[in-house]
Amino acid sequence: MTFIIQTPDGQHLGSILMSESAADPLSGHCVFVAVPKDPLLVAKPAYKRLVMHREMGEHQFQRTPCGDSIRISCNNSLYFVIQLDGEGKSGTMISGPGQESIQYSVARVPKKA
């Protein structure tokens, strides 16, 4: 499962690559890829946060059974919560508690047949 990460106004920042656990399809591991289309975005806090998480390495994710949200953590600290629309195709990603508030737009990349 892959999500494209954008600024709230639609500027491409990167993606999250998620791999579901064989034992529990509601959880797994993920990594951040920070590759903005506009080079001016590298100075923005939203991009810098993604780079920080890319450098932290592998994170863990946990989806709710109904599929409306995904929690992303690393070393037992919650860093992001993705709130998805009713179809699970897009939504917003917000910073976890105790962090500077940054909001992202996310869109799920469809699986290829």
ZAVEX-336957 format. One line per 8 residues: number of its first residue (from 1); for each residue x, y, z of C-alpha. Coordinates in nm, 4 decimals. Layout:
// residues N
NUM = X Y Z | ...
END
This chain:
// residues 113
1 = 0.0000 0.0000 0.0000 | 0.1385 0.3399 -0.0981 | 0.0181 0.6891 -0.0180 | 0.1222 1.0041 -0.2022 | 0.1917 1.2914 0.0404 | 0.1081 1.6484 -0.0571 | 0.0750 1.9874 0.1048 | -0.2889 2.0841 0.1731
9 = -0.2818 2.2897 -0.1492 | -0.1720 1.9881 -0.3560 | 0.2062 2.0275 -0.3916 | 0.3827 1.6890 -0.4088 | 0.6182 1.6175 -0.1159 | 0.6783 1.2424 -0.1326 | 0.5151 0.9160 -0.0331 | 0.4737 0.6507 0.2343
17 = 0.5436 0.2919 0.1343 | 0.3593 0.0412 0.3564 | 0.4072 -0.3330 0.3822 | 0.1362 -0.5284 0.5610 | 0.2282 -0.7991 0.8093 | 0.1532 -1.1556 0.6983 | 0.0223 -1.2311 1.0488 | -0.1958 -0.9179 1.0774
25 = -0.3041 -0.7301 0.7614 | -0.4103 -0.4311 0.9751 | -0.0513 -0.3619 1.0755 | 0.2947 -0.3599 0.9276 | 0.5971 -0.1485 0.8511 | 0.6385 0.1661 0.6474 | 0.9046 0.4064 0.5222 | 0.8867 0.7664 0.4098
33 = 1.0170 0.8886 0.0746 | 1.0681 1.2654 0.0586 | 1.0916 1.3831 -0.3037 | 0.9235 1.7192 -0.3715 | 0.8391 1.8211 -0.7276 | 0.9047 2.1889 -0.6517 | 1.2599 2.2501 -0.5216 | 1.1333 2.5471 -0.3169
41 = 0.9513 2.3008 -0.0890 | 1.2789 2.1734 0.0632 | 1.2832 2.4795 0.2902 | 0.9301 2.4159 0.4231 | 0.8696 2.2532 0.7653 | 0.6371 1.9934 0.6085 | 0.9173 1.8657 0.3837 | 1.1779 1.8782 0.6607
49 = 0.9510 1.6647 0.8824 | 0.9285 1.3969 0.6104 | 1.3074 1.3970 0.5696 | 1.3471 1.3520 0.9457 | 1.1174 1.0484 0.9366 | 1.2905 0.9071 0.6289 | 1.6196 0.9267 0.8178 | 1.4654 0.7567 1.1241
57 = 1.4132 0.4494 0.9069 | 1.1358 0.1955 0.9309 | 0.8173 0.2915 1.1155 | 0.5197 0.0789 1.2186 | 0.1587 0.1356 1.1207 | -0.1721 0.0154 1.2605 | -0.5023 0.0482 1.0723 | -0.8395 0.0553 1.2421
65 = -1.0593 -0.2473 1.1568 | -1.3084 -0.0227 0.9747 | -1.0206 0.1282 0.7712 | -1.0919 0.4930 0.8481 | -0.7547 0.5758 1.0049 | -0.3931 0.4671 1.0186 | -0.1580 0.5418 1.3076 | 0.2143 0.5656 1.2284
73 = 0.4712 0.5257 1.5044 | 0.8412 0.4613 1.5564 | 1.0069 0.3388 1.8755 | 0.6655 0.3348 2.0500 | 0.6036 0.7070 1.9804 | 0.3032 0.8131 1.7729 | 0.4111 1.0481 1.4939 | 0.1234 1.0683 1.2457
81 = -0.2438 0.9829 1.2147 | -0.3982 0.9454 0.8701 | -0.7741 1.0083 0.8624 | -0.9212 0.8514 0.5476 | -1.2397 0.9204 0.3568 | -1.5208 0.6625 0.3489 | -1.3586 0.4734 0.0606 | -1.0086 0.4734 0.2127
89 = -0.8639 0.6404 -0.0961 | -0.7656 0.9830 0.0350 | -0.7620 1.1968 0.3442 | -0.5398 1.4008 0.5707 | -0.2294 1.3152 0.7702 | -0.1722 1.5114 1.0892 | 0.1129 1.5209 1.3384 | 0.0834 1.3148 1.6520
97 = 0.0507 1.4632 2.0018 | 0.3347 1.6744 2.1373 | 0.4649 1.7766 1.7942 | 0.4413 2.0942 1.5907 | 0.1121 2.0740 1.4036 | 0.1614 2.0009 1.0342 | -0.1178 1.8805 0.8071 | -0.0709 1.6887 0.4818
105 = -0.3059 1.5632 0.2134 | -0.2715 1.1959 0.1232 | -0.4010 0.9867 -0.1647 | -0.3768 0.6088 -0.1863 | -0.2102 0.4738 -0.4988 | -0.4379 0.2066 -0.6481 | -0.3060 -0.1501 -0.6691 | -0.2234 -0.2690 -1.0178
113 = -0.4274 -0.5625 -1.1398
END
